[in-house]
């Protein structure tokens, strides 16, 4: 016979309570509310039953079942919501109603749904700025019955990087989003909006549309999905919405093959995904896969809602809403190195159930300089120069490759590796930021006026730091000047899944030079980080003009002026030159009024500048 411990009215539980017998029952009377206080946990060996219109409120507490036999948790007419639900090892919890766990489910024992659905819900925390997702602690695949995982999508129309935290088919997307371009989609015709990525395929064909929504998400792999803001069928809004995935966490070992392409920077990138219903620690993932230090996720809210990539480095720095812990249901890019294993084996020990899967503004502990570009309604990912004791002046694992945004319009600011012209969002150098020069480039889809700022200059040690615009020749002191405004032409070409496969961008030429440390008076200026051709001065030119160019290394040089028809009209320099800065002088007295092109040609590449002759 069961013994009842009735709770009449409202009860506030601020400490752990343990019932005396597994045969007894905690009964909540009609209309009553049991509220578990902040940080408290109700631990019971009793069955818990609530009458009509009664409820448990555990928004910040928890409910732990620790009996040694099967226990019952039910409210016949009211679904329940708890923040934390725990089941002791060896125990069984029988659910007699629908249940939403908005925090962490700890299934040490068995969860018996008794024909009902246990829901891992997601709630918005921090005024809608931070997503805090429900999580499974431990091995969720041992639960036996499927669970429903929910993730709200509150950002606007655009691309998402997805992964399945539970075993599920692609058709799980149909109920909450508009899907098209594949068998089993809402609209089988039209362009596809769900893509896998296969780096083993030929360049230009690595984004692979999912052909049939009856197929299943591959555990540990990521996918690109385009979320439409309007439902084409009804014409009504399709966002915000909640993605419902029903299933279990993958049982047994989860692994994903890795590729590394010698001489192919694109093939080093692997589209992976968090396979668990809890955030995972990037530091552990990075070490197991021997990846480069930074991973990337697509953030649809960045860049004024147009979207941009966000990056996190195990050096402890981040851009945008990326962070150390990769959220559940999140796909992510990770770049391998030549020493990476051929297989990434996920470990449940990487799960961090109490950690937010977002970057919350924690300042980096290392010396660094972050820059920001904004203008024409666009914002860039903020690149970061890092100064680390074990970094190298050349390429190293802390360098983070910039990835071309998926949005049609973007502004990009990135460092340029002097050896290869590779675009970097993180450029790591040895610890002392003295006497070093870094190249910095700009690319944008909207020509116009842009402003550079350096919001956390205080993270650098004391010492001179300057910025030189190679197009205008202007140099400013970052210690005394808060920003720099300049004009930039539209040169960007956006990249989208199913379109151009230029993920990392072509080799770039820097427009700016960041100089750390003072240049010794009377000493020659240090060679630039990359091949540089500054704009003619003055421009327009009436009589004579000076052209300044810089070589990162010694070599053969040719500087030629061409007219609007492409005819060479003057050769200003030709022959071998040392590394460093050089000048060429143009006498324009014999040239007709009009537009001309100045071309610098070397074995390592070429650059051009426009010049106008006026009378």
Buried (B, 14 or more C-beta within 10 A) or exposed (E): EEEEBEBEEEBEBEEBBEBEEBBBBBBBBEEBBBBBBEEBBBBBBBBBBBBEBBBBBBBBBBBBBBBEEBBBBBBEEBEBBBBBBBBBEEBBBBBBBBBBBBBBBBBBBBBBBBEBBBBBBBBEBEEEEBBBBBBBBBBBBBBEBBBBBBBBBEBBBBBBBBBBBBBBBBBBBBEBBBBBBBEBBBEEEBEBBBBBBBBEEEEEEBBBBBBEBEBBBBBBBBBBBBBBEEBEEEEEEBBEBEBBBBBBBBEEEBEBBBBBBEEEBBBBBBBBBBBBBBBBBBBBBBEBBBBBBBBBBBBBBBBEEBBBBBBBBBBBBBBBBBBBBBBBBBBBBBBBEEEBEEEBEBBBEBBBBEBBBBBEEEEBEBBBBBBBBBBBEBBBBBBBBBBBEEBEEEBBBBBBBBBBBBBEBBBBBBBBBBBEBBBBBBBBBBBBBEBBBBBBBBBBBBBBEBEBBBEBBEBBEEEBBBBBBBBBEEEBEBEEEEEBEBEBEEEBEBBBBBEEBBBBBEBBBBBBBBBBBEBEEEEEEBBBBBBBBBBBEEBBBEEEBBBBBBBBBEBEBBBBBBBEEEEEBBEBBEEEBEBBBBEBEBEBEEBEEEEBBBBBBBEBEEBEBEBEBEE
